Amino acid sequence: MILVTGATGRGGGSALKQLLEKGIAARAVVRDPQRAALPVGVDVVAGDLADPGSLGPALEGVDAVFLVWPTIAADHAAPAVIAEMGKRVRRVVYLSANGVSADATEGILGSHAMMERLIEGAGVEWTFLRPTGFAANTLGWAPQIRAEGVVRWVHGAARRALIHEKDIAAVGVRALTEDGLVGARPVLTGPAAISQMEQAQAIGAAIGRPVRFEEISDDEARRGIFAGRPAAVVDGLLAAHAGFVAYPELVNDTVERLTGRPAHTFAEWAKDHAADFS
């Protein structure tokens, strides 16, 4: 039995689907089983990663866990959650992020670094998946595209190797079910680094109508789309996008080497999610 957390999200949901397609027994832990829309054949159990005491039934009889950590706000519960997994399961495959370093302490990379340290110390077999940017992050553009056919965003020339959640899940399923990735930290990328303007155009092609990219300044973004967010988080995000203009996000062939097929292109991802933008 494999337990999947984040099963109602993109990454966890895709991992759950691929496990079922392979005929592997899978369980999903969700806060409210009555409201969770999950595939037929999934063993659905109530539990909350922010409440370690609620996870006993979900972990009963589980061999491996595909772990998607909910948010930084739940980090207070992480030591107890990972300790409980260490007592009960043999393997944890954790959805981390590219750029995590052992000494990271702040923000999302600091949260991932903490989780990796806890899992390493829990006495389980582990794999840390370190994807680059998620293609699904562009779903944040969907309201603008549906309403006006436009994306107002920063740094249109920023080039990112966005990855389809199917590819992250495919590597995750291999790590859960085979032994070759135990102790590995594979960096996973899409097959090409394409600009944000090109991403908007690909979404337009997928939905059958033009999508225009309208670049806004960092200051406009701070006052508008990022208003109310912590300044340090916004500054880091803007700096990262500016950096991808001069230095595009890295591209590798790890997905193809580990799955036997090329990583999905952003255009393929956009076609898969056309309904979200229409």
N, C-alpha and C positions, 0 to 999 in steps of 0.2 A: 504493500500500500504506500502510495506517495501522497503527501499532503502538499497542497498548493495554497499559498496565501496570496492576497491580492487577486483572487480568482475572478472578481467582477471587473477588473481593470484590463488594460491592453496586454501587458506582458504576461501576467498570471493567467488571464483568460485564454491566451493563445497557447501557453504551456499546457493548461488543462485539456484543451481541445486536442492537441497533438498526442498527449498521453492516451486519451480515450481512443483516438484513431489507431494507435498501436496495440490496443487491447490491454492496456496496463491499468490496474485498479487505481483510481484516483479519488481523493477526498478534498473538499474545499472547506476552509474555515471562514465563516462570514458572521458579521454581527447579528444579522436578522435573516435567518433562512427563509422566512415567509416572503420576503421582498426580493430575494436574490434570483435573478434570471440566469440559470445555469443549465448546461446541457443534460439531457437524459442520461442516466447511468452514473452520475457523480454522486458520491456519498457526501451529503451536505451536513456540516456540524456547526453549531453555534459556538462562537468564541471571539475574543477581541485581543489583538496583539498588545494593546495598551493595558490589558488586564491579565497578567500572567496566570493568575489563579483560575481563569476561565478556560485554559487551554488543555486541561487534562483529557477530556473526551476526544478532542481533535487529534491529540498525539497518540492515543491508544492504538497499538498495533501498527504504527507507522514505521517504515524503514528509512525513508528519505523525505526531505522537505525542500520544496522550491520556495525560497523566502524572498518576498517583496516587502520591504519594511515600509510602514504606512507614511509617516512624516517625521520630521525632526521633533515635532511636539511629543512624539511617543518615545523619544530616546531614554527617558527616565525609566521606562519599563524594560529596556533592552537587556541589561545584565540578568534579570530574573528569567526573561523569556529564553535567552540562549542557554542559560544554566539548565532550564527544564528540558530543552531539546537535547542538550548534552547527555542527560540521564536516559533519554528514551529512544533516540534515533541514531542511526549509523552514519548518515550523510546529510549535509546541508549544502545546497547550491544557492548562493546568494546573489541577487541582482544588485551589483555595485555600480560603479561608474568609471569611465576613463578619467585619468588625472588624479586618482586617489594616491596619496603618498602616506608612508608610515607616520610622518610627523604632522599630518593635517589635523587641525583641531577646530576650525571654524566652518560654519555654513554646512551646505549639503555634503561637500567632500569630507569635512571633518566628521560628520555623522556616519558616512560610509566607512571611513577609516576606523572609527570606533567599533562598528559592527564587525568588520573584518577581524580586528584584534580579539573581540569577544569570541567569535566563532573559532578562530585558531586555537584559543585557549580552552575550548570546551571539550576537547577529546574526541571530536567527530572527524570523519573524512569531510573535506570541503573543496568547493570550487567557487571562485569569485568571478562572475561575469562582469566585464568592464566595457560596456558599450559606449560609443560616442553619442552624439545627439539623437534623440528619438524622433523619427519622422512624425509621430503622433503629436509632438509639441506644436506642430503647425495647425492643429485643430483649434488653437487659440485664435486663429484668423477667421474661423468659420462665420461668426456673426457678421463681420464686415463684408465677407464675400457674399453671403446670402443676401444681405441688405443692399449692397452697392456695387458688388463686383470689383472691390478694391481691397488691397492690403496696405494699410498705413503702418509702417514699421521702420526700424532703424537699419542702417548699413545694408542696403540692398545688394552690394557686391560681396558681402560676407559669404564665403564658400564653406559649406558643411557637408560632411559625409553621413547624412542622416540614415538611420537604420530602421528597417521594418521590424515591428514587434514579432512577426513570424520567425525572423532569423535569430533574434535573441532567444526565443522559445525553443527553436530547433536545437541550438547548441545546449541550452539548459536541459532539454530532455535527454540528450546524449550524456551529459554529465550526471544526470540522475540515474540512468539505466546502464551505463558502461563504466569501466574503471579507468579509461585512458586520460581523463581530465582531473582526477583526484590530485589536489595540491596545485592546480593550475590557476592562473589569473589571465585568461584570454581577453585581449582587447578586440572588440567586435565593431566593425564599421560597415557602412553602406559601400556600394561598389564604386562610387565616384563622389567627389566634392563638387557640389553645384551651388550656385549663388542663390540667395533668397529671392531675387527677381526670377530666376529660372524655376524655383519651386512654385512661385505664384503662377507662372505660365503653365507648369505641368498640372496644377490643380484645375486651371481653366480648361486645358485640353480634356481632362478627365470628366468634367461636368458639362462640356460642350458649349461653353460661353467664355468670352475673354475675362481674364482677371488681371487688373492693372496693379503694379507695385508703385506706391507713392512713398518715397523716402522722407522720413521726418528726422529732425535733429535730436541729439541726445537730450537737450533741454526740453524740447517739446514732449519727448517720451516721459521725462520725469514729471512734467506737469499733467500729462494725460494718461497714457496707458499704464504707467507705473505709479501713478499717484497713490499715496498711502502705504506703499511698501517700504520696508526699512532701507535707508539710504545706502548702507553698505552692500546690501543685496543687489540693489539697482545698479550701483556703480560697478560692481563685479560683472554683472550681466552685460552692461554696455561696453565695458572694456574687453570682454571676451568676444563680442561681436565685432568690435573694431579690429581686434587681433586677427580674426578670421578673414579680413579683407587682405591684409598683408601676408598672412600665413594661413592658407586654407587648412581646414581640419584634416588630420591624417586619414589615409585610406590604406587598408591592407586586405589580404585575401583569406583571413582566418575563417570567416564563415564558410567559404567554398572548401577550404581544406578540411574542415571539421564535419561538414554536412554532405559533401560530394556534389554540391550545386552552387552556382553563383548566388551572391546576395541579391535580394530584390532591389530593383532601382526605385528611386523616389517616384517616378512616373507610375510604376506598378502599384506602389503604396497608394498613390492618389486615386487610381482606378478602384482599388479595394475600398476606399473610403469616400467615394464620390457622393454618396447619399448624405454624408455628414456636412457637406459644403453646399448642397443643393436646396 
